[in-house]
Amino acid sequence: MMGKHTEWRKLVKNARRKRIRQKLAQERCALEKEEQQQRENSPSYRLWVENQRLLEDQQRIEEDRAVKEAHRRWIEVEQRAQEEWQILQDKLTLVREESARQQTLIKAEWEKEQRKLKELEEKKLKEEEEKLKQQLLLQEQLENFIEKGGHIPKELQKILETNPNKPVCPFYKKVGACRFGDACSRNHQRPYQSMENEYGSNSLEFESHERYSHFKEFFYDVLPELEKFGDIKQFEVCCNEEPHLRGNVYVEYSSSRAAMKAYRMLQGRWYGGKQLNVEFCGLESWKNAICGLFFKKACPKGSACNFLHVFRNPGNLYHYIDRENHSTKTSLEAENDSTGRNWRWSESPERIIHSYREDEQTRSKDKSSENGRERSRKHIKLHSKSLCRDRSRSAHSQFHKKIYKKSKR
């Protein structure tokens, strides 16, 4: 019972509190209504309400105006963006069109260049074929001239010039060599078959008192081979120390045919382990080429002299300075039998030497205007840089041969 009474008391208290709160709320509402009624009846309140309404209207109008202005600006920005986008698209279109045009031009230019290259290749091929035909024809004419006694081919009578419009180099004209090579500022005139020289850097390896003994051995070794091609008029070996003259060997034959035969048979052969390079050279005269003071030991320039310092041939053989009419002829074939070939000489890989000597008098039909060319073709310059011996190397038993002046490649 006791517990039920306590619960009842709680309920009664809660109900009483609720009634009190409701009453207070009703009184407060009534008071507020009364105050509101008083304010509404007050002129100042009415004026304030009217002002508030006006302010709200003005604020709403301002908000509407701001919205419209923002919308207008957005429209303008959007329109400007559309215009810029369109301009960009137009530019891109122009760029694409220009790029396409450039690509078309490049392609057309490339095709034109390819056609031009093809034409050049075809032209070069035709030129090479024509050059090969001319070389074969020249070789046939050369063979006919050497073997059958024909006339000298016109192509072989041509003169090649390094600087056609410049004065002739006096040293090259006199000795067939120039210390500056093709870099010389003057003109080098060489026969058609002449080749560009390459001066080596090999130095002379023996003292002067040893050179002559090696030269004599070299002289007796190579002379029989050179005599196989025809009568020798002049044989000179340089002992100069300048690179463009060092080790040069000059041979003058009595006929152009003999010189041609020597050129053909010696070109590309080997001597003392070195490949020969043979060239023609057109010396004006031996007297102008050979230093006249060397044998007197009075040359003022010494080793720097650009004229030929030559060894004295044993027995003064083949040493006739500008004596065109000489009858002396010495052959060393008895001392060096052809069957016992010296180890220094290599066999010719292609040709067989025919054993006959040309009679210079049979060539009396040649025109007098060809005498200069004839003389230039009789001179054979044999240029060597490092000739080998059996047990020692000699600067002048070097026999890197040249018709004209071409060192080992």
VOGU-3710 file (C-alpha; in Angstrom, 3 decimals, decimal comma):
1> mmgkhtewrk> 0,000/0,000/0,000  2,787/2,204/0,911  4,408/1,957/-2,469  1,192/2,787/-4,305  0,716/5,946/-2,270  4,222/7,187/-3,165  3,569/6,692/-6,814  0,265/8,450/-6,511  1,945/11,437/-4,840  4,468/11,667/-7,715
11> lvknarrkri> 1,727/11,718/-10,279  -0,173/14,398/-8,358  2,938/16,577/-8,091  3,692/16,245/-11,792  0,130/17,150/-12,702  0,206/20,169/-10,401  3,514/21,367/-11,953  2,051/20,948/-15,441  -0,983/23,021/-14,555  1,284/25,722/-13,126
21> rqklaqerca> 3,401/25,780/-16,317  0,358/25,962/-18,523  -1,081/28,787/-16,514  2,183/30,717/-16,675  2,379/30,132/-20,432  -1,190/31,360/-20,916  -0,470/34,451/-18,862  2,721/35,095/-20,858  0,884/34,726/-24,166  -1,848/37,034/-22,999
31> lekeeqqqre> 0,747/39,554/-21,883  2,517/39,373/-25,222  -0,750/39,816/-27,090  -1,554/42,801/-24,995  1,909/44,292/-25,604  1,611/43,526/-29,313  -1,768/45,201/-29,418  -0,342/48,214/-27,644  2,592/48,378/-30,094  0,285/48,092/-33,065
41> nspsyrlwve> -1,801/50,893/-31,739  1,358/52,970/-31,284  2,173/55,339/-34,283  5,915/54,898/-33,856  5,576/51,143/-34,107  3,461/51,449/-37,189  6,082/53,727/-38,745  8,818/51,211/-37,864  6,844/48,374/-39,417  6,299/50,438/-42,547
51> nqrlledqqr> 10,004/51,236/-42,703  10,860/47,590/-42,245  8,516/46,649/-45,067  10,060/49,284/-47,308  13,517/48,094/-46,422  12,561/44,534/-47,184  11,088/45,577/-50,514  14,174/47,580/-51,351  16,395/44,710/-50,315  14,407/42,307/-52,456
61> ieedravkea> 14,605/44,705/-55,406  18,355/45,050/-54,909  18,766/41,303/-54,728  16,774/40,915/-57,937  18,920/43,553/-59,601  22,130/41,863/-58,401  20,919/38,518/-59,703  20,060/40,047/-63,064  23,434/41,831/-63,198  25,273/38,617/-62,323
71> hrrwieveqr> 23,298/36,778/-64,981  24,087/39,509/-67,514  27,802/39,345/-66,687  27,720/35,571/-66,937  26,066/35,876/-70,351  28,764/38,324/-71,460  31,574/36,106/-70,136  30,042/33,075/-71,751  29,604/34,917/-75,035  33,186/36,198/-74,887
81> aqeewqilqd> 34,410/32,694/-74,075  32,437/31,339/-77,012  33,950/33,976/-79,265  37,461/33,227/-78,006  36,865/29,515/-78,417  35,658/30,116/-81,951  38,700/32,270/-82,684  40,930/29,531/-81,251  39,161/26,949/-83,375  39,649/29,140/-86,426
91> kltlvreesa> 43,332/29,488/-85,592  43,655/25,755/-85,049  41,948/25,185/-88,365  44,386/27,562/-90,037  47,300/25,867/-88,300  46,085/22,452/-89,403  45,606/23,698/-92,931  49,068/25,311/-92,912  50,567/22,157/-91,446  48,869/20,079/-94,107
101> rqqtlikaew> 50,133/22,492/-96,757  53,643/22,352/-95,324  53,505/18,571/-95,201  52,392/18,555/-98,812  55,238/20,889/-99,763  57,739/18,842/-97,758  56,514/15,657/-99,359  56,707/17,245/-102,799  60,201/18,563/-102,032  61,276/15,172/-100,692
111> ekeqrklkel> 59,913/13,436/-103,768  61,695/15,999/-105,934  64,908/15,457/-103,976  64,507/11,705/-104,275  64,012/12,033/-108,013  67,054/14,281/-108,194  69,118/11,807/-106,143  67,924/8,991/-108,334  68,849/10,974/-111,429  72,247/11,752/-109,899
121> eekklkeeee> 72,778/8,094/-109,050  71,783/7,097/-112,552  74,043/9,801/-113,966  76,880/8,703/-111,677  76,322/5,087/-112,682  76,385/6,054/-116,345  79,526/8,111/-115,755  81,148/5,173/-113,968  80,150/2,864/-116,789  81,476/5,353/-119,324
131> klkqqlllqe> 84,642/5,762/-117,273  85,044/1,987/-117,105  84,580/1,752/-120,871  87,164/4,491/-121,350  89,541/2,723/-118,975  89,085/-0,554/-120,832  89,601/1,234/-124,148  92,656/3,005/-122,734  93,997/-0,297/-121,417  93,461/-1,858/-124,842
141> qlenfiekgg> 95,218/1,068/-126,524  98,022/0,832/-123,963  98,413/-2,895/-124,623  98,388/-2,205/-128,364  101,009/0,511/-127,920  103,248/-1,685/-125,772  102,868/-5,038/-127,512  101,993/-4,239/-131,128  103,789/-0,985/-131,767  100,741/1,232/-132,079
151> hipkelqkil> 100,625/4,960/-131,510  100,607/6,547/-128,075  96,972/6,938/-126,930  95,881/10,561/-126,915  94,573/10,184/-123,362  98,090/9,432/-122,151  99,352/12,667/-123,657  97,104/14,779/-121,441  98,627/16,923/-118,722  96,897/17,138/-115,338
161> etnpnkpvcp> 97,185/20,400/-113,392  96,562/21,052/-109,703  96,127/24,855/-110,038  95,514/25,565/-113,734  95,461/29,367/-113,375  98,561/29,615/-111,171  102,252/29,840/-112,164  104,052/26,526/-112,637  105,907/25,296/-109,548  109,622/25,501/-110,491
171> fykkvgacrf> 110,721/22,688/-108,166  108,039/20,305/-109,352  108,909/21,154/-112,929  112,603/20,457/-112,310  112,605/17,428/-109,991  109,049/16,066/-110,268  108,459/16,566/-106,528  107,471/19,390/-104,209  107,735/19,556/-100,440  104,220/21,024/-100,206
181> gdacsrnhqr> 102,546/18,361/-102,346  99,096/19,299/-103,618  98,913/22,027/-100,945  101,425/24,032/-102,981  100,052/27,412/-104,064  101,548/26,947/-107,522  100,606/24,674/-110,377  101,888/21,090/-110,561  101,728/19,712/-114,074  101,879/15,944/-114,175
191> pyqsmeneyg> 101,220/13,433/-116,966  97,853/11,710/-117,218  98,991/8,482/-115,559  100,655/10,271/-112,680  99,233/9,763/-109,201  99,131/11,938/-106,108  102,093/11,310/-103,863  101,902/10,494/-100,184  105,099/11,357/-98,385  105,879/9,123/-95,470
201> snslefeshe> 107,741/9,896/-92,296  110,355/7,140/-92,495  113,848/8,402/-91,803  117,183/7,241/-93,171  118,482/4,566/-90,854  122,163/4,319/-91,788  125,121/6,620/-91,545  126,415/8,187/-94,752  129,468/5,873/-94,930  127,174/2,827/-94,887
211> ryshfkeffy> 124,691/4,079/-97,432  126,786/3,703/-100,527  127,555/0,035/-99,923  123,841/-0,643/-99,494  123,100/1,447/-102,572  125,518/-0,635/-104,680  123,802/-3,810/-103,578  120,444/-2,226/-104,391  121,727/-0,993/-107,761  122,931/-4,410/-108,916
221> dvlpelekfg> 119,755/-6,014/-107,568  117,127/-3,899/-109,341  118,872/-2,961/-112,575  118,399/-6,346/-114,345  114,668/-6,180/-113,635  114,436/-2,656/-115,012  116,432/-3,584/-118,131  113,816/-6,167/-119,067  111,445/-3,435/-120,145  113,778/-1,572/-122,499
231> dikqfevccn> 116,982/0,408/-122,863  117,753/2,578/-119,851  119,175/6,039/-120,481  119,316/7,371/-116,933  119,121/5,767/-113,491  119,289/7,949/-110,394  118,645/7,231/-106,714  118,118/10,137/-104,302  119,895/10,370/-100,991  118,040/13,534/-99,949
241> eephlrgnvy> 116,633/13,685/-96,448  113,590/15,799/-97,307  110,357/13,700/-97,128  109,279/14,453/-100,700  112,645/13,352/-102,151  113,917/10,755/-99,683  114,393/7,364/-101,341  113,133/8,425/-104,779  114,423/6,361/-107,700  114,297/7,895/-111,193
251> veysssraam> 114,598/5,829/-114,374  114,616/7,263/-117,904  114,021/4,843/-120,757  115,009/5,370/-124,367  111,396/5,075/-125,542  107,946/5,795/-124,238  106,943/2,203/-124,954  109,599/0,899/-122,583  108,450/3,348/-119,904  104,840/2,251/-120,407
261> kayrmlqgrw> 105,851/-1,389/-120,150  107,745/-0,690/-116,917  104,748/1,192/-115,541  102,395/-1,653/-116,388  104,615/-4,464/-115,095  105,911/-2,828/-111,900  102,723/-1,182/-110,670  101,454/-3,042/-107,618  104,415/-5,407/-107,315  106,394/-5,859/-104,121
271> yggkqlnvef> 110,033/-5,318/-103,299  111,603/-5,909/-99,915  108,201/-6,389/-98,291  106,841/-3,082/-99,582  104,338/-2,555/-102,380  105,544/-0,490/-105,310  103,739/2,577/-106,575  104,958/3,670/-109,979  104,321/6,999/-111,680  105,516/9,083/-114,606
281> cgleswknai> 107,200/12,433/-114,149  108,128/15,042/-116,728  111,562/16,431/-115,880  112,814/19,276/-118,042  116,388/18,036/-117,887  118,610/16,103/-115,546  120,985/19,043/-115,398  118,237/21,228/-113,909  117,052/18,504/-111,543  120,351/17,299/-110,035
291> cglffkkacp> 122,190/19,535/-107,575  125,510/20,371/-109,213  127,187/21,210/-105,911  126,365/17,954/-104,149  129,225/15,904/-105,611  131,583/18,753/-104,753  130,289/18,642/-101,168  129,559/22,342/-101,476  125,755/22,425/-101,389  124,876/25,368/-99,114
301> kgsacnflhv> 121,481/23,948/-98,123  122,694/20,508/-97,183  119,921/18,100/-96,255  117,294/20,819/-96,841  118,147/21,121/-100,550  115,150/20,643/-102,846  117,254/19,560/-105,834  118,242/15,940/-106,332  121,190/14,663/-104,331  121,890/11,370/-106,081
311> frnpgnlyhy> 124,231/8,476/-105,450  127,051/8,028/-107,906  126,241/4,907/-109,911  128,911/2,159/-109,884  131,095/2,606/-112,961  129,104/5,769/-113,706  126,515/3,555/-115,421  123,354/5,198/-116,718  124,467/8,606/-115,561  124,409/10,812/-118,645
321> idrenhstkt> 123,402/14,313/-117,728  121,432/15,599/-120,732  123,455/13,650/-123,283  120,765/12,556/-125,671  123,108/10,803/-128,111  124,957/8,151/-126,177  125,617/4,608/-127,306  126,923/3,021/-124,119  124,669/0,271/-122,815  125,613/-2,006/-119,980
331> sleaendstg> 123,562/-5,021/-119,026  123,882/-6,851/-115,746  121,895/-9,849/-116,853  125,022/-12,026/-116,862  125,664/-11,294/-113,217  122,032/-11,778/-112,172  120,546/-14,632/-114,169  116,788/-14,335/-114,550  116,337/-17,927/-113,424  117,777/-17,113/-110,013
341> rnwrwsespe> 115,428/-14,284/-109,060  116,369/-12,292/-106,013  114,181/-12,868/-102,972  113,294/-9,180/-102,857  111,283/-9,265/-106,051  107,748/-10,620/-106,175  106,341/-12,392/-109,181  104,061/-10,333/-111,367  100,545/-11,583/-110,624  99,013/-10,892/-114,013
351> riihsyrede> 101,355/-10,328/-116,917  104,264/-12,105/-118,630  107,155/-9,968/-119,840  107,846/-10,302/-123,565  111,569/-10,391/-124,341  112,048/-7,777/-126,959  113,696/-4,335/-127,012  112,191/-1,386/-128,780  114,244/0,284/-131,470  114,008/4,026/-130,978
361> qtrskdksse> 114,602/4,669/-134,638  111,345/2,896/-135,562  109,505/5,661/-133,751  110,848/8,365/-136,090  107,338/8,699/-137,515  106,127/10,428/-134,360  105,299/14,089/-134,722  107,856/16,601/-133,527  105,159/18,288/-131,431  105,019/15,156/-129,256
371> ngrersrkhi> 108,702/15,283/-128,289  107,995/17,035/-125,007  105,352/14,510/-124,036  107,587/11,664/-125,253  110,391/12,839/-123,010  108,084/13,231/-120,019  106,849/9,674/-120,457  110,369/8,259/-120,602  111,069/9,366/-117,043  110,023/6,921/-114,385
381> klhskslcrd> 110,252/7,964/-110,788  110,504/5,165/-108,290  109,768/6,434/-104,800  110,583/4,379/-101,728  110,277/5,085/-98,032  111,362/1,948/-96,174  113,170/-0,671/-98,233  114,216/-3,938/-96,630  117,377/-5,983/-96,799  117,976/-9,595/-95,862
391> rsrsahsqfh> 119,610/-8,955/-92,519  119,320/-5,158/-92,195  117,211/-2,313/-93,466  118,741/0,318/-95,710  117,339/3,703/-96,563  118,332/3,168/-100,150  117,861/-0,520/-100,465  114,325/0,604/-99,848  112,682/0,224/-103,223  109,132/1,378/-102,983
401> kkiykkskr> 108,877/2,037/-106,720  107,043/4,836/-108,429  106,561/5,924/-111,976  106,450/9,553/-110,906  106,149/9,865/-107,185  103,720/7,843/-105,146  104,674/6,429/-101,777  103,199/3,305/-100,189  99,493/3,571/-99,490
//
